[in-house]
């Protein structure tokens, strides 16, 4: 798996551009620019393979969005459907990852106004210009890191805390760094409230890693630097993997593995993440 790309994803992106270009001939200038803005915003989600969906899965997600009950049983049903139709259907097969995705209550990591949308096939805003990643992206990155019980794992970009919870379910402990202090505090509170007591959250600069706890068997980065931070590579143990989106506007998900011959790099597929920023 030296280079894996999503043809459907590239076609979808191209479709957005074609639709925008064709509209110029049919719409007035004002309406055209409004349409172009809407199309552009619609193309800003992470790029990934499209899941084959059952005939009624879309209806189930719509009913979830309209539901006001939000019962634990309903959320569990939607979570299981999410794993089946969005994650297994796209080829994720690691049983540890699937079990974690079935277990972690994603709705607890989004704002109350969005909880009924938590299991839909898309990222969601969590405030402060940040998002919780699409469920498939969380599962794919976790699978690529080849996590096992007892693995030492570093996450860069805590965000809502959802990815940290998924990691914790698999390995039993996780170290996570968040550059935005308010998010770090909020995520730590959520994780503690759900019983993830061995999720260690630090407010700090992810570019520096967590050297006093290194080396790590796996590093998972949820924001995109323009190039791979050297400090993070240096904190990988022998045989360890780092999964990271790299690039500015054009980004690729990469996996870096420490071997006896050095660092081996694999390109997985195209993505779009928020940029990774330095601390003050």
ZIGI-V231515 format. One record per residue. RES is the residue in one letter. PHI is phi in whole degrees, 0 to 359 (none if undefined). Layout:
res:phi
RES:PHI
RES:PHI
//
This chain:
res:phi
X:none
X:281
X:205
X:238
X:233
X:257
X:296
X:298
X:297
X:295
X:297
X:297
X:296
X:298
X:300
X:298
X:291
X:296
X:299
X:294
X:295
X:294
X:293
X:298
X:280
X:254
X:251
X:295
X:302
X:294
X:295
X:301
X:291
X:295
X:297
X:298
X:298
X:298
X:296
X:296
X:297
X:289
X:262
X:268
X:286
X:306
X:269
X:203
X:302
X:277
X:278
X:295
X:238
X:292
X:300
X:257
X:293
X:295
X:296
X:296
X:293
X:295
X:299
X:296
X:296
X:272
X:283
X:248
X:284
X:58
X:289
X:299
X:294
X:291
X:297
X:296
X:299
X:293
X:295
X:295
X:293
X:303
X:297
X:293
X:272
X:255
X:251
X:298
X:297
X:265
X:104
X:287
X:232
X:295
X:295
X:294
X:294
X:298
X:297
X:294
X:294
X:286
X:267
X:286
X:282
X:305
X:296
X:284
X:254
X:240
X:301
X:308
X:292
X:248
X:298
X:287
X:254
X:298
X:258
X:282
X:273
X:193
X:288
X:225
X:289
X:237
X:96
X:57
X:63
X:243
X:226
X:266
X:294
X:304
X:307
X:299
X:297
X:301
X:295
X:296
X:293
X:295
X:296
X:297
X:281
X:52
X:284
X:225
X:304
X:92
X:298
X:269
X:233
X:245
X:250
X:251
X:99
X:298
X:59
X:285
X:100
X:297
X:299
X:299
X:295
X:298
X:298
X:301
X:301
X:274
X:253
X:92
X:196
X:207
X:252
X:222
X:241
X:230
X:284
X:265
X:300
X:299
X:294
X:301
X:294
X:294
X:296
X:299
X:297
X:296
X:297
X:296
X:297
X:265
X:90
X:272
X:287
X:257
X:265
X:264
X:252
X:234
X:275
X:179
X:272
X:296
X:299
X:272
X:70
X:225
X:300
X:289
X:253
X:287
X:276
X:246
X:284
X:208
X:232
X:234
X:248
X:248
X:218
X:258
X:277
X:294
X:211
X:292
X:294
X:297
X:299
X:290
X:300
X:291
X:265
X:278
X:282
X:298
X:84
X:284
X:245
X:237
X:255
X:206
X:280
X:229
X:132
X:257
X:291
X:268
X:235
X:232
X:278
X:234
X:238
X:246
X:238
X:278
X:237
X:295
X:259
X:124
X:265
X:260
X:249
X:235
X:262
X:261
X:200
X:284
X:217
X:216
X:240
X:294
X:291
X:272
X:246
X:279
X:284
X:292
//
